[in-house]
Amino acid sequence: MTIIHVDGTQYVVDGSKNLLHTCLSLKLDLPYFCWHPALGSVGSCRLCAVKRYHNDQDCQGSIIMSCMTRAIDNIFISLEDPEVKEFRRNILELLMINHPHDCPVCEEAGNCHLQDMLVMTGHYKRRYRFNKRTHYNQYLGPFISHEMNRCIVCYRCIRFYKDYAHGNDLGVYGIHNNIYFGRVKDGILENEFSGNLVEICPTGVFTDKTASQQYTRKWDLQFAPSICAHCSVGCNTSPGERYGNIVKIDNRYHGAINHYFLCDRGRFSYGYVNLLDRPRWPQALRPDHTVELNTLEIMNKTTTILKNAKKIIGIGSARASLESNFALRELVGEENFYLGMTGSEQTRLSLILKILCQSGIYSPTLREIENYDVILLLGEDLTQTSPRLALSVRQAVKNKSHPEDDHQNEKNLGALFLTNIDSTRLDDIALWKYYASPAEQARIGYALAHKLDSNSPKVSLSITLSDQVNVIAKTLQKAKKSLIISGSNAGSDELIKAAANIATALKNTSESEVGLILLPAEVNSIGLGLLSRNIKSLETAIEQLQNGVSDTLLIMENDLYRIFPHNIMDEVLTKISNVIVIDHQNTKTIGKANIIFSAASFAESTGTVVNYEGRAQRFFKVYDPSYYDSRFQLKESWRWLHLLKCQLTTSNIKWFNIDHVIQACIESCPKLKGIKDVCPDVKVRIHGQKIVRKSKQYSGGSSILANINVHEKPIPQDPDSMLTFSREGTNNPFVERQHISFAWYPGWNSPQAWNKFQNKIGGTLHHGDPGQRLIKTKKDKNFSFFESSVEGCNNETEILQIVPYYHLFGSEEMSQRTPVIQKCMPSTYIMLNNIDANQLGVRVKTIVELSVMNMVLHLPVKVSDHLPSGLIGLPLGFPGLPLCLNGKKIDYITNIHHK
Ligand code: FES
C-alpha cells in the first residue's frame, strides 16, 4: 500500500507507477504531452511538472517531472502550486512558439490534445511576434496527412511507429530547434498500424486523410460502440457518422483486446458502407432491369415464391450477426440451413470449437499475449490475417528477445518461433523461422508434441529439423508462459491438430502456463459454429441445386462468387428458378438474384458477433439511414427474415427488438445464453436516461435537413439498445455501463479522454470491459491427442498444390470494396518458387496460364526464394480467386508464350 499526498489530500495508490499515471488514475487533471500509457515516459515535453516537497512542513519544494518520478510512499506533491502552474503555462507558451495558429483549418481541432492542454494550463496570450519555423510536408499515402509545422516534438509518433510497432520507414531528423518527423522521401507509410499516428499525435501533424475528404468536427459526429468486422479478433471501434456517411473510425478502448491501437484495415476500411451502388431498398429483377418494391410488395412476392418452392436452401454467413443467422435458420429450418463456408473451412471451424471447449487450454486475450515468454506460431501469417494480434505478439517478444543472440533459448528469454509457407512480417523478431508446405509444418508440430510428451503420435523428421525441434521443446518447457498460435487461414486441419497436440503435451509435461489461440477465418465464425448443429457443407448445397433437388436459394450476406469459381456459380444460379439475396453490398451474387432485400450494414444495425476467444460482443447502429432519405429501407437481415417467416406462417410478429430475437436464440441454442449478458436489456436506462451517440456540442441537429424541409424532423428511435440518436442523455464515464459511444469528458476532447473512462490508466473500463466469454474451457476426459495423418506425406503429393497468400489490404471481403483500400491492394499474381519458375521458363511478371477446377486463369508471376518447390501461391479471396481453391491440386500450369 502506498500513500501519496496531493495538494493536502491523502490518497492510497498502487505505488508501481509514476506520479503522472497515478494522478490521472485518481482522475486529477494534470497536463502532459509526451507520456502515453502504452509508450511510457521520456520526459521530453516538461509539461507534467508538479511541485514536490520534502515533507508536510516544506513550503519551498522543487519542480519535478511527474512522468519521471515514481509514486513512492509518503510523497508530498502539489499540482496547484502557483509556481508550478506558471512553469507549465510557460512550457506551453514555449511549445506554441512554432505551432501555427491554424485551428480553424486544422482537422485536429476539437479532437486536439494540444488545445485541451492549452486551456488546462491557462496559456491564452501569444506574445511571440517573429516568424515561425516552417517545414516541408510529405505525401505519406492515402491514409495519413502530414503537416509538420504543427509538431511540438513530443516524439510520440516515432516511439509508437518505430519502438512499439517496429516500423522502419518513419524517422526523426534534424537538430536543436529544427527537428523533423517523416520519411527519407515521400511515400506510403509501410507499417500496418500507421493509422494510430492519428490518435497518438497530440497535435495535428498526422491526421486521418480519409476523414478529411468528408470533413466534420468530432463534436458534430454521431458515434456508436461498434466491433471491427474485418477479422476474428473483435477490436472495439467507434465509427463516426455525419449526413448519412461514415466519416471515420476511432479506436474504442478495450482493456483486454485492442487497448489503444487498431490496425489500418480496421481503421480505414469503412468506405464500403458509403458506396452509392449499395442496395438501399428492396428490388425485384425484371428481364432487363430491376424494379423498386415497397415492404408489402416484396413480402408478398417472396412469400409466394417460398410457398411454391420445391425445397428452400438458406445460406448464412460468418460476416453476419448471430441474430441474423439464427433468423435465417428459423425461416428455412435447420435441415436446410448452411453456414456459408466451404466444407473444409467448416471442418476446421468444428475442430477449433472442439479444442476451445474441451482441451482445458486457455485462449488468451491480446493484452494477455503480451505477457507470454515463448510463442510458437504455426502456419498463420498473422500480420495479414489478424494484424492487431500480431502487434501483441511483437510486444510479447520485443522487450525480452535479442534476435542476434544465439544463446537466447538457453537463457530462457522471450522468443518467437514460426513456420509458414513464405516469409512474413513477423520474421524480423523470430528466433527461428521455417518455410514449408502446410503438411510439413504440421509434421514439425506433431514431432514437437511427441518430443514434449511421448503419448502424442510420433512422426519422422530429418536430423536437422529434429535438432531444432529439440531446441524449441526445451525453450517451451522452460518458459513461465508459453503460447501456441495457429488457425484456419492456412487451410490445413492438420496444423490445427498439431497446435492442439503441442499445447496439450506442454500442459501435461511442464510447469509452463500454456495458452492456445486458434484463429477462425471471419468476424463471427465462432458464433456461427456455436449456433449450428448442422454439419452439411456448402458443397452439398451446391450439389442439391445442381441436381435440381432444390429450386429456391436464399442467401444472406454472402457472396458465393467469393467462395466458388465463376463457372460453377454461373451454372448453378442460372439453373434454379428463385435466387433471393439479402445483403448490404452489390455483390456478384446479387447480380444473379431475382429478389433483393436491402440489408443494413454493421453501421446501420445492431447485432452480436463472437471472436476467436469465444467472446460475444455487441455492435450498435451508428445512425438511421431513413432519417436522411425516407426511401431507404435498410433493415437488419433478422428483421427481414422474421417478417418473412411471420407472413409465410401467417403468425404475428414476435421480434420487435433485438432482445426478443436473442431470447428466441437462447431458447433454441442454450450454448449461447451468455449473449444476453453482453449488453443490458433495451429497456435499461441510467438515471432515467439513454446513452448518447452525440456530444453536447453537436451542432446543426435541428437544421441538418433544412435544405429539404424547414420543419425539423423528429429524431429516430432505436428500439434495439439503450442508446439514443440524440445528445440528450448520459455520457457520464462513472455510471454503470460498458458501452461508450465516444471518448469525451469536460476539458478532454481528444482520445486522451479515455483516461476518465478507465478504473485506472491502461486498465479496464470502470464497470469492466465489454463482452462475455461464451466458452469456459474445461478439460474433457475424452479429449486427447489427435492422430497425425501427415506421416507418409511427402513433397510428391504436394506438387502443384495451391496455398493461400494473404494481404492486409485485399484479402478480406468487405474492406476490399473500399476505394481507399483498393489503392493499396496488390494486383492478383501467382507466386512460384525460384526453381519451379526456372523449370517453367518464366520470370517475374511473365503471364502464365493455370487451370484448376475447370477454371483457366492468366496471372503474372512473382517469384519467391522461400515458398517450397511444388507449391503455388495465390492471393485467395481477391476478385476472381475463390477461397475454395485453397489446397486444390492444379490441372496444369504453362507459360502462355510456349503454348
Ligand atoms: Fe512528462 Fe512530457 S509528459 S515530460
Residues whose N, C-alpha, C, O or C-beta is under 5 A from the ligand:
A	BS01	FES	Y32 F33 C34 W35 G43 S44 C45 R46 L47 C48 M65 C67
